[in-house]
């Protein structure tokens, strides 16, 4: 009798375990009597496995794809990170790289540069003119440039004309200085002309102060010292191109002319 009860109890325990695991169990109790008195009890238990479906690989629990639980998927134990609490598709690396915003190109503005106004000679801007009214002909073509310099081109008489009127060889140009001369002691000229050509500069129509300049092609500074200018001397500067020569022509530029 005790044996029979033990078998029944064991069958009930097995049934409970299988039920907890999702299986079904059937227990059959069979009594055999022999020789009219002894009781032989046999407990027969039949179980049916029900597959358990899980969402992860858990060791020891069967899955739909693996009823026996023998294949356990490999995993590194890390759950991919997501940006919305696990609802969206995992983003590799757990970070989201946003595209860089394009840089705003620099705007370069070019200031308009106004052309410089040419400077007038630093001391005085003398007014030059052809000084041959008495000869009845103009020999000096005088042009004032934008920078204040003065370009002079001259053409003097031929030899035949000179024989009939010797004065043509001294045709000249001049500038009135009565408004700018105040007893200064120096006259300064900056000139440039064709190499080999000459001019004769004669301040106040006074032979004592005259000076011949031979051009070398560069800008030349000529300084004439003025000592005791006569009070009755003409207030002018006279220039002769190739003074005393005939049948000649040339050109030069007066870059500046002033007293100091």
C-alpha positions in Angstrom: 0.0 0.0 0.0 2.8 2.4 0.9 4.5 1.7 -2.4 1.4 2.5 -4.3 1.0 5.8 -2.5 4.5 6.7 -3.2 4.1 6.0 -6.9 0.9 8.1 -7.0 2.7 11.0 -5.3 5.6 10.8 -7.7 3.3 10.9 -10.7 1.5 13.9 -9.4 4.8 15.8 -8.9 5.9 15.0 -12.4 2.5 16.2 -13.7 2.9 19.5 -12.0 6.4 20.1 -13.3 5.3 19.3 -16.9 2.3 21.5 -16.6 4.5 24.4 -15.4 6.7 23.9 -18.5 3.7 23.9 -20.9 3.4 20.1 -21.3 0.7 17.7 -20.7 0.9 14.6 -18.4 -1.4 11.6 -18.0 -0.9 9.2 -15.0 -2.4 5.7 -15.0 -2.7 3.5 -11.9 -2.9 -0.2 -12.4 -3.6 -2.8 -9.7 -2.7 -6.4 -10.3 -3.7 -9.1 -7.9 -2.1 -12.5 -7.8 -3.1 -15.4 -5.8 -6.0 -13.7 -4.2 -4.2 -11.4 -1.8 -1.2 -9.5 -2.9 -1.5 -6.2 -4.7 1.0 -5.1 -7.3 0.6 -1.4 -8.2 2.1 0.1 -11.4 2.1 3.8 -12.2 2.3 4.7 -15.9 3.0 8.3 -16.9 2.6 9.8 -20.4 3.9 13.3 -21.1 3.6 15.5 -24.1 6.0 18.4 -24.8 4.6 21.7 -25.9 7.2 24.0 -27.6 7.9 27.2 -25.8 8.5 30.3 -27.9 10.9 32.9 -26.6 12.2 36.2 -27.9 15.8 35.5 -27.1 18.3 32.7 -26.8 17.9 31.4 -23.3 19.9 28.4 -22.4 17.9 25.3 -21.4 14.5 26.5 -22.8 13.2 25.1 -26.1 12.2 27.5 -28.9 9.9 27.1 -31.9 12.9 26.8 -34.2 14.8 24.6 -31.8 12.3 22.3 -29.9 15.1 20.4 -28.2 16.9 23.5 -27.0 20.2 22.2 -28.4 21.1 25.1 -30.5 21.8 28.3 -28.7 22.4 31.4 -31.0 25.7 33.2 -30.4 25.4 36.6 -28.9 27.8 39.1 -27.3 25.3 40.0 -24.7 25.0 43.6 -25.9 21.8 45.1 -27.0 22.0 47.6 -29.9 21.3 51.2 -28.8 18.4 53.1 -30.3 17.4 56.7 -30.3 13.8 56.3 -29.3 13.8 53.8 -26.4 14.1 50.7 -28.6 11.2 51.3 -31.0 13.2 52.2 -34.1 15.8 50.3 -36.1 19.0 50.3 -34.1 21.6 52.8 -35.3 25.1 51.3 -35.5 27.5 52.8 -33.0 24.7 54.3 -31.0 25.2 57.8 -32.5 23.7 59.8 -35.2 25.9 62.0 -37.4 24.1 65.0 -38.7 25.4 66.6 -42.0 27.6 69.6 -41.5 26.0 72.9 -42.3 27.5 74.6 -45.4 29.7 77.5 -44.7 28.5 80.9 -45.8 30.9 82.1 -48.5 32.8 85.3 -47.7 31.7 88.3 -49.7 34.6 90.4 -51.0 33.9 93.9 -52.0 36.3 95.9 -54.1 36.5 99.5 -53.3 36.5 101.8 -56.3 39.8 103.6 -56.4 39.6 107.1 -57.8 42.5 108.2 -60.0 44.9 110.5 -58.4 44.8 114.1 -59.4 48.2 115.1 -60.8 50.1 117.4 -58.6 50.9 120.9 -59.7 54.7 121.7 -59.3 55.4 122.1 -55.7 56.5 125.8 -55.6 55.1 127.8 -58.5 53.4 127.0 -61.7 54.8 129.6 -64.1 53.0 130.5 -67.3 55.2 130.2 -70.3 54.6 131.7 -73.7 56.2 132.2 -77.2 58.2 135.4 -77.0 58.6 136.2 -80.7 55.8 138.6 -81.5 58.1 141.1 -83.0 59.4 138.5 -85.5 55.9 137.8 -86.9 56.1 134.1 -86.4 55.6 131.5 -83.6 58.6 129.2 -83.0 57.7 127.6 -79.7 54.7 125.2 -79.3 54.0 125.1 -75.6 51.6 122.5 -73.9 50.7 122.3 -70.2 50.3 118.6 -69.2 47.8 117.3 -66.7 50.5 116.9 -64.0 51.5 120.5 -64.3 54.7 119.9 -66.3 55.2 121.9 -69.5 56.2 120.3 -72.9 58.0 122.5 -75.4 58.6 121.8 -79.1 60.5 124.4 -81.1 61.5 124.7 -84.8 63.8 127.6 -85.8 64.4 129.3 -89.1 66.4 128.0 -92.0 69.8 129.2 -92.9 68.4 131.3 -95.7 66.0 133.1 -93.4 68.8 133.7 -90.9 70.9 135.5 -93.5 68.1 138.0 -94.2 67.2 138.4 -90.5 69.9 137.4 -88.1 67.6 137.8 -85.0 65.8 134.5 -85.8 68.6 132.5 -84.3 67.7 133.9 -80.9 64.0 133.2 -81.0 62.9 132.4 -77.4 60.1 131.6 -74.9 59.5 133.3 -71.6 57.5 133.4 -68.3 56.5 136.4 -66.2 57.7 136.1 -62.6 56.6 139.5 -61.2 54.0 137.9 -59.0 56.2 135.1 -57.6 59.7 136.7 -57.3 60.3 138.4 -53.9 64.0 138.8 -53.7 64.8 135.0 -53.5 68.4 134.1 -54.1 68.0 130.9 -56.2 66.1 129.8 -59.3 65.5 126.1 -59.6 64.5 124.3 -62.8 63.8 120.6 -63.3 64.1 119.7 -67.0 64.4 116.8 -69.3 65.2 116.8 -73.0 66.8 114.9 -75.9 70.4 114.0 -75.2 72.8 116.4 -77.0 70.3 119.3 -77.4 70.7 122.5 -75.3 68.8 125.3 -73.8 70.1 128.7 -72.6 68.3 130.0 -69.4 68.5 133.7 -68.8 66.8 135.1 -65.7 65.8 138.7 -65.6 67.3 139.2 -69.1 70.6 139.5 -67.4 73.7 138.0 -68.9 75.3 137.7 -65.5 72.7 135.0 -64.5 72.4 133.1 -67.7 73.3 129.4 -67.9 73.5 126.8 -70.7 72.1 123.3 -70.0 73.1 120.3 -72.2 70.5 117.5 -72.0 71.5 113.9 -71.2 68.1 112.3 -71.5 67.4 112.2 -67.8 65.7 114.6 -65.4 68.2 117.3 -64.6 68.0 119.8 -61.8 69.4 123.2 -62.6 70.1 125.8 -59.9 71.0 129.4 -60.7 72.2 131.7 -58.0 70.7 135.2 -58.1 72.9 137.9 -56.6 71.8 141.6 -56.5 69.0 141.4 -59.1 68.8 145.0 -60.5 65.6 146.7 -59.4 64.9 147.8 -63.0 65.5 144.4 -64.6 62.6 142.7 -66.4 60.8 140.3 -64.1 60.9 137.4 -66.4 62.8 134.2 -67.3 63.9 133.7 -70.9 64.8 130.3 -72.4 66.4 129.8 -75.9 66.2 126.4 -77.5 69.6 125.8 -79.2 70.4 129.4 -78.5 72.1 131.2 -81.4 71.7 128.2 -83.8 69.6 128.2 -87.0 67.9 125.5 -89.1 67.3 123.4 -85.9 64.5 121.9 -83.9 64.0 120.0 -80.7 61.8 119.4 -77.6 62.1 119.3 -73.9 60.0 119.3 -70.7 60.0 121.7 -67.8 58.9 119.5 -64.8 59.2 122.3 -62.3 60.4 125.9 -62.0 60.5 127.9 -58.8 62.4 130.4 -56.6 63.9 129.7 -53.2 
